Amino acid sequence: MTKKVRDLQEKKREAGRLGGLATVKKHGVDHMRSIGVKGAHVFHSRYRLTPVGTSQFVIVHRETGEVKNFLDGSVFQTE
């Protein structure tokens, strides 16, 4: 990864952080909490966690059975 790409990623990350802080300041912590709760409900209605091995889980779409990703964020290889 080049320095230019890393710098761009940092700028995006910082802009997202500042935008989130501005939203908290404008709407309050309770508003942000309710967004998080709604997001968790939607996630759990669409996906289920299936254990893999001794300490790993994969995220599986409830309707299609398609494996989306590992819970820890590592990439699931289908090859």
Summary of the structure (lengths in Angstrom):
residues: 79
radius of gyration: 17.2
end to end distance: 24.2
largest distance: 46.1
contacts: 150
relative contact order: 0.08
helix: 54%
strand: 20%
